[in-house]
Structures are given as C-alpha cells and as structure tokens.
Amino acid sequence: MPSLILVRHGQSQWNLENRFTGWWDVDLTEQGENEARAAGALLAEKGVLPTRAFTSLQTRAIRTLHFALHACNRLWIPEVKDWRLNERHYGGLTGLDKAETAARHGEDQVKIWRRSFDTPPPPLEAGSTFDLASDPRYAGIAVPATESLKDTIARVLPYYESAILPVIAAGETVIISAHGNSLRALVKHLSGISDADITGLEIPTGQPIVYDFNADMVPGERHYLKDR
C-alpha cells in the first residue's frame, strides 16, 4: 500500500533565535542538518524508502529533504518544489523576536496571531526589509502580505489534492519536506482534526510522520516513524 511521509525541516537559524520566520529564507543550523540526517537514517532503518519527493521553495525545507534523502540513499528520486508548500506568511511579524513581540503587544494578542485558526498577523508593509516582491523564486506569484492558518490551508490542500495525491494513488511512497504550518494543514485534512483542535497541534522538527493508505486511498492513523 502507498505511504506518505511528512517531515518538518530541521532547526533553522531563526528557530534558534526565536524569531518569526514565515516566508523569509533562513538556513538550517548545524543541529537542523543533523536532525535532517537522522530523519533519513530512520527511513533507511525502518525500510520506508521514498520514491517521489515534494518540498517548498524555501532553503530550510529543500536542504532538509536533501540531507534526509542522502542519508537513506534516495537523493536520486524525482522531486518537485512548489511555493504552495511554503510556511505560513507571518506578515508584519516576520523577523521579530517572539518574546519581545509578546512584551510589546501582550501574550494574549501574540497567541491569537500565532495560534488562531483564521486571524492573520498584521500585514507586511510593501518595500519593507522582508518584502519578497523582488525575489526571483516568486516571479509571477502573488506573494501574500500575511496569512492565517486558514489561508495556508486554502493553498496547501488544493495543491496536495491535484499534484500529490495522484502520485500516492499511483503506488508511490511520497515524502514531503515542508514547514510547521503547511504540514499542519495536511495533518488537519488527513486526520480529520477540527478547526479548534488543530491550533494546538505541534509538529516537531526532523521527526517523520507516516500515513499508510488502504486500497481505497483512505489514510490510516498517523504515526511517528520512530514508533513503528
């Protein structure tokens, strides 16, 4: 039966610095690289070897995919990069220290911006430091100024259903290397999690989550590969 493997990128530099990252392109730390290698080693150990790969346009997810695939000797498999697997856009919070932002705006407000299902952060100002309008990877793409989790789901799920699900249905073992919120969108759909409950779901870095599908393409219970 076909399987889907979800991997959140390893620790990034801004994860380490406790800053809001979103669409800004931040690289992995040394720990993040090691987490990605460990994910690939676990895939090899458990014999869950991907045959097709999907990732975002962000360096931390791409490099996580490559470290993991190299560790399980699968760097040669076909891969697709798409902006719709990007992290949620944190708008005007991008680059800000999370603790300082909570001190300035209050923990309750920051919790709403971070965890509310449908309330986005303040929009990013055009022309500001983290404006991606001139980034060539997004040429022709309407880069959002901010996104809620609901907004992120609205771009992730149609892409999953049109581009990824048919590959799984063809019998492939698919790996998706992406981000906390784009993967949260997929887990919400695949596990039938409510709008209220999904906001509390944490997806740890570098820990492969696996869904096995039956003959009717119904996903089974999600499980961490380490527990298999």
Steps between C-alpha positions, in 0.01 A plus 500: 500500500625852427628723777548870567791626709488850649816662631522846653832663420776480758576787735561825311708795610188699583349206688814518713468878537125475581400729212192490277616361165212427263597545135840653575779271382704385799748212494537204732721501806752221553243338728241531226729327253554218749124468556450465125771234472348313794160504328654342191688242706170406666334458160779260403485313833124449477506418129264783409673622187345788304467477124373857437564826683329836540622810682454875520710776344671571831861402565444343841244254362696426183823431688316288757364291214843460346674408826227244576504348153878482497493318835266231363669485157200652321641830381436386143120485521291760310414809703264792448528842667189717533424823687168361619691283747669809649462588863215726605580868431539681831447844350623791709630263768767366265845533654375607843614334821203308641566590864549870423182499288305348791639763737396778260156377394408266785516122509129462429521701177809315381333168581207603278736592215697177539227250581165635385353300215381796294653821643814600307782718638525863386595518129859554390555849362596515133865596456596403854808295586327164460297581189551218245368686195842494334588138591536314168359175637162674535489662159140491379368396842277728706699487824259546793551788745390275788324165555295324762507122530170500312666690214790254498262205480324669205819476291650177635199268466410569135865443411511177699184370336597595145875430499594268786203272567500358141865405547419317823202334330739371231674296771794728574648560844497879520705719733404863563763719664330818609413721797306503825189666360492353149533154657241591763264572209557151360470324836173684567359365176640148519415443867169688501603743774260784584573869446521550876727203571747549215633823650643303793675236290879518511709341227860445615794568273664208326257229619341311207123454523356217288155436357434162339212493250268208436377378161225764503759774562374562852788597729552306819594649836803725489800372688855609562741276318713462813204321662443257213 
